[in-house]
Amino acid sequence: MDDLLKQPHFAASLPTQMTAVGHPGPRSLDEQDALVTITLPLPQPSPRDLLVRVHATAVNPIDVKLRVGGKASAEAPRILGFEAAGEVVGLGG
C-alpha cells in the first residue's frame, strides 16, 4: 500500500491549477459578489499533509463567519469549505 501512495505515482496525472469558491473580503450575506470563483496554483503538500481532489464540500457556520468578516477572517481571497470529501492524490514528503 505504501508504494501505491508515493508521490511519482500521483504527480503525472495532476493539473497545475485548482478552482475553488471563496470570498474577496468581508461582505454582507446578501451581496451578489460575496462568493467568487478563484483559480490558484495547485498546492504542494508539506510533510505529513495529504493532497485531496475534492468531490464534494459543504459550507458550515465558520465559513459564514469568515465571509462576513468575523474574528477568524484572513487576507482575501479566502477559500471556503472546511468540510470536504474526495480522494487522496498526493502525499507530502
Beta strands, then each sheet from edge to edge (+ up, - down):
strand 1: 17-23
strand 2: 36-41
strand 3: 50-58
strand 4: 78-79
strand 5: 83-91
sheet 1: 2+ 1- 4+
sheet 2: 3+ 5-
end
